[in-house]
Amino acid sequence: MSTVPALYRHLVDDASMFPPGNLPLPEAVAAHHVHRRAPYADLVGTFVCTDDDLMKVAAEAARTGTAPLRVSVVISGGAGGIEPVIRWGDRSKDVEVTAVEVRLRDEDDLSRNALRVVRACDDCLDEETAYVELGLDGAWERALDVVADAGYAAKLRTGGLDAALFPSEHQVAAFITACLDREVPFKCTAGLHNAVRHTAEDTGFEHHGFLNVLLATRASLDGASQDELEQLLAERDGTALAARAGELSDDQAASTRRWFTSFGSCSIDEPLADLKTLGLMG
């Protein structure tokens, strides 16, 4: 029996090699192995790496006896970089490529770029998942239509090393609604290390909380208005959010996570600590 409640199982993808964590590759693989053996192991999702680092990650997993390692691969070279990663992963005994993550280039017509990406995925994906990262500028909803028609998933960047990379509550609410309207699963990445919406003391950046996003997703599934979603995303009372999350049934948790699948975090410890502080870990 898992000690991790259904709402948080495999929620946090291990992106420890990415900024601002920037953990060296050997340390990142070793730390992931420790996480996967810990009592909270079911909180942890896949290990995230770039296509440039995939072979090095596989070699390190083989060297340390952690193979096969389940990985989600961030594609750095556009649609053309998808097939080489999938084919290499198919041949490797040291990694299991479970997903690729592809960011659409900034173009006047994002849907054309999305179409190239989904066609590349159609040519080589079998059991793997594709997460197509959409910006929230321009005709992003048309690009999301392409992703939806192809049966793939979306990815939302919720932060970064610049204040401009943090979307507003209105934008996140619109993204959640658009995905659910099209029955598109989604993941988030960057800036979502903590459970509750807050202002970072060191940068002044406004960070979204992963608990806020989970509950906004649940509320949208239950028919909440855009204003209600924005209010949930802006909520800073962790006790109130925790109480609301604690009231969800396992079925409600599972249906929420069917759509909000995970988020990438350079820290596993921070989300874990927040859940413990809020009394949300079994």
LOTI-703767 format. One record per residue (C-alpha): x, y, z. Coordinates in nm, 3 decimals. Layout:
// residues N
        c1        c2        c3
         X         Y         Z
...
// end
This chain:
// residues 282
        c1        c2        c3
     0.000     0.000     0.000
     0.145     0.334    -0.109
     0.200     0.603     0.153
     0.154     0.867    -0.119
    -0.210     0.975    -0.172
    -0.357     0.921    -0.520
    -0.357     1.293    -0.602
     0.024     1.310    -0.582
     0.144     0.974    -0.716
     0.416     1.019    -0.979
     0.334     1.390    -0.985
     0.692     1.524    -0.971
     0.917     1.448    -1.267
     1.283     1.465    -1.170
     1.436     1.754    -1.367
     1.730     1.802    -1.131
     1.976     1.857    -1.417
     1.787     2.166    -1.535
     1.808     2.525    -1.403
     1.808     2.647    -1.137
     1.913     2.314    -0.982
     2.176     2.226    -1.244
     2.281     1.907    -1.065
     2.575     1.737    -1.242
     2.467     1.431    -1.437
     2.627     1.161    -1.216
     2.482     1.320    -0.902
     2.140     1.359    -1.064
     2.118     0.991    -1.164
     2.239     0.879    -0.821
     1.991     1.106    -0.642
     1.706     0.979    -0.860
     1.790     0.625    -0.760
     1.775     0.726    -0.393
     1.435     0.890    -0.447
     1.302     0.579    -0.620
     1.394     0.365    -0.317
     1.260     0.607    -0.053
     0.927     0.574     0.133
     0.795     0.860    -0.084
     0.902     0.688    -0.410
     0.549     0.701    -0.552
     0.565     1.081    -0.553
     0.844     1.069    -0.812
     0.783     1.043    -1.186
     1.029     1.000    -1.469
     1.386     1.130    -1.490
     1.403     1.423    -1.734
     1.705     1.487    -1.957
     1.782     1.649    -2.291
     1.845     1.454    -2.608
     2.206     1.573    -2.591
     2.248     1.403    -2.253
     2.048     1.085    -2.320
     2.343     0.860    -2.402
     2.543     0.990    -2.105
     2.245     0.928    -1.875
     2.216     0.573    -2.008
     2.586     0.511    -1.953
     2.565     0.643    -1.596
     2.258     0.431    -1.523
     2.443     0.124    -1.651
     2.755     0.210    -1.451
     2.569     0.259    -1.124
     2.332    -0.034    -1.163
     2.020     0.186    -1.186
     1.930     0.070    -1.538
     1.687     0.058    -1.696
     1.605     0.417    -1.611
     1.267     0.560    -1.715
     1.330     0.891    -1.889
     1.139     1.173    -2.051
     1.356     1.340    -2.315
     1.346     1.711    -2.395
     1.410     1.749    -2.767
     1.643     2.038    -2.843
     1.644     2.017    -3.222
     1.279     2.047    -3.320
     1.067     1.785    -3.491
     1.367     1.629    -3.663
     1.518     1.529    -3.329
     1.228     1.309    -3.221
     1.285     0.993    -3.426
     1.658     0.952    -3.343
     1.576     0.962    -2.970
     1.295     0.709    -3.001
     1.497     0.470    -3.218
     1.800     0.492    -2.991
     1.582     0.436    -2.686
     1.425     0.130    -2.848
     1.772    -0.026    -2.879
     1.898     0.069    -2.534
     1.880    -0.168    -2.239
     1.986     0.108    -2.001
     1.703     0.360    -2.048
     1.333     0.336    -2.123
     1.216     0.644    -2.310
     0.860     0.698    -2.187
     0.802     1.043    -2.338
     0.943     1.318    -2.554
     0.891     1.688    -2.484
     0.906     1.927    -2.779
     0.881     2.304    -2.770
     0.715     2.476    -3.063
     0.923     2.743    -3.227
     0.802     3.102    -3.225
     0.624     3.137    -3.557
     0.338     3.343    -3.691
     0.149     3.018    -3.744
     0.223     2.786    -3.453
    -0.017     2.527    -3.590
     0.219     2.458    -3.883
     0.500     2.384    -3.640
     0.263     2.171    -3.431
     0.169     1.975    -3.742
     0.535     1.900    -3.818
     0.585     1.780    -3.462
     0.281     1.550    -3.454
     0.368     1.404    -3.795
     0.718     1.325    -3.669
     0.565     1.162    -3.361
     0.319     0.964    -3.572
     0.609     0.817    -3.768
     0.794     0.672    -3.469
     0.601     0.675    -3.140
     0.446     0.354    -3.016
     0.384     0.338    -2.640
     0.563     0.667    -2.573
     0.386     0.995    -2.494
     0.457     1.327    -2.666
     0.424     1.654    -2.475
     0.407     1.955    -2.707
     0.508     2.274    -2.531
     0.290     2.566    -2.632
     0.362     2.928    -2.561
     0.059     3.132    -2.462
     0.117     3.402    -2.722
    -0.019     3.410    -3.073
    -0.260     3.148    -3.205
    -0.167     2.887    -2.945
    -0.518     2.744    -2.933
    -0.498     2.651    -3.302
    -0.175     2.466    -3.227
    -0.351     2.294    -2.938
    -0.622     2.184    -3.183
    -0.353     2.008    -3.386
    -0.217     1.836    -3.076
    -0.569     1.731    -2.975
    -0.652     1.591    -3.317
    -0.334     1.382    -3.310
    -0.406     1.247    -2.961
    -0.091     1.383    -2.793
    -0.041     1.588    -2.477
     0.045     1.951    -2.404
     0.307     2.116    -2.188
     0.289     2.453    -2.013
     0.590     2.651    -1.894
     0.493     2.799    -1.558
     0.815     2.984    -1.479
     1.186     3.017    -1.538
     1.480     3.247    -1.475
     1.294     3.561    -1.589
     0.972     3.715    -1.459
     0.830     3.721    -1.812
     0.832     3.338    -1.817
     0.568     3.320    -1.542
     0.217     3.320    -1.690
    -0.067     3.500    -1.517
    -0.356     3.329    -1.338
    -0.574     3.422    -1.635
    -0.336     3.253    -1.879
    -0.302     2.935    -1.673
    -0.679     2.913    -1.627
    -0.730     2.959    -2.001
    -0.474     2.687    -2.075
    -0.636     2.438    -1.834
    -0.981     2.505    -1.976
    -0.860     2.480    -2.336
    -0.690     2.145    -2.267
    -0.991     1.997    -2.088
    -1.231     2.123    -2.356
    -1.023     1.932    -2.612
    -0.955     1.632    -2.384
    -0.580     1.695    -2.397
    -0.366     1.579    -2.100
    -0.098     1.827    -1.994
     0.210     1.863    -1.781
     0.380     2.174    -1.643
     0.743     2.269    -1.618
     0.957     2.524    -1.432
     0.873     2.747    -1.139
     0.630     2.504    -0.976
     0.848     2.364    -0.695
     0.617     2.465    -0.414
     0.264     2.361    -0.332
     0.113     2.706    -0.281
     0.113     3.031    -0.477
     0.375     3.268    -0.337
     0.620     3.547    -0.407
     0.981     3.430    -0.410
     1.186     3.619    -0.151
     1.508     3.617    -0.354
     1.368     3.725    -0.694
     1.027     3.873    -0.629
     0.882     3.642    -0.896
     0.520     3.531    -0.855
     0.527     3.151    -0.845
     0.225     2.932    -0.910
     0.165     2.644    -0.668
     0.124     2.289    -0.790
    -0.159     2.239    -0.541
    -0.333     2.543    -0.689
    -0.300     2.394    -1.037
    -0.427     2.055    -0.924
    -0.732     2.208    -0.759
    -0.799     2.441    -1.053
    -0.794     2.138    -1.282
    -1.040     1.960    -1.053
    -1.262     2.267    -1.039
    -1.262     2.302    -1.416
    -1.366     1.938    -1.450
    -1.651     2.018    -1.211
    -1.770     2.310    -1.426
    -1.617     2.608    -1.245
    -1.604     2.944    -1.422
    -1.285     3.111    -1.542
    -1.310     3.361    -1.255
    -1.328     3.074    -1.005
    -1.025     2.907    -1.159
    -0.829     3.230    -1.141
    -0.923     3.274    -0.776
    -0.802     2.922    -0.699
    -0.476     2.982    -0.883
    -0.423     3.304    -0.687
    -0.503     3.152    -0.345
    -0.213     3.179    -0.097
    -0.376     3.012     0.204
    -0.208     2.672     0.217
    -0.433     2.548     0.496
    -0.746     2.620     0.291
    -0.600     2.457    -0.019
    -0.490     2.152     0.179
    -0.837     2.114     0.330
    -0.994     2.128    -0.014
    -0.747     1.873    -0.152
    -0.805     1.644     0.145
    -1.175     1.631     0.067
    -1.122     1.478    -0.277
    -1.208     1.111    -0.320
    -0.962     0.873    -0.483
    -1.182     0.873    -0.794
    -1.175     1.253    -0.810
    -0.799     1.249    -0.758
    -0.750     0.993    -1.035
    -0.964     1.185    -1.283
    -0.775     1.507    -1.200
    -0.442     1.336    -1.262
    -0.566     1.184    -1.586
    -0.543     1.537    -1.728
    -0.277     1.712    -1.515
    -0.024     1.432    -1.545
     0.289     1.574    -1.378
     0.523     1.868    -1.347
     0.898     1.887    -1.392
     1.093     2.008    -1.090
     1.465     2.047    -1.032
     1.391     1.958    -0.669
     1.206     1.658    -0.527
     1.273     1.768    -0.169
     1.081     2.097    -0.194
     0.747     1.954    -0.314
     0.782     1.669    -0.064
     0.850     1.907     0.223
     0.551     2.125     0.134
     0.315     1.828     0.119
     0.439     1.710     0.460
     0.403     2.058     0.610
     0.044     2.077     0.482
    -0.035     1.734     0.623
    -0.103     1.587     0.279
     0.138     1.294     0.283
     0.032     0.959     0.430
// end
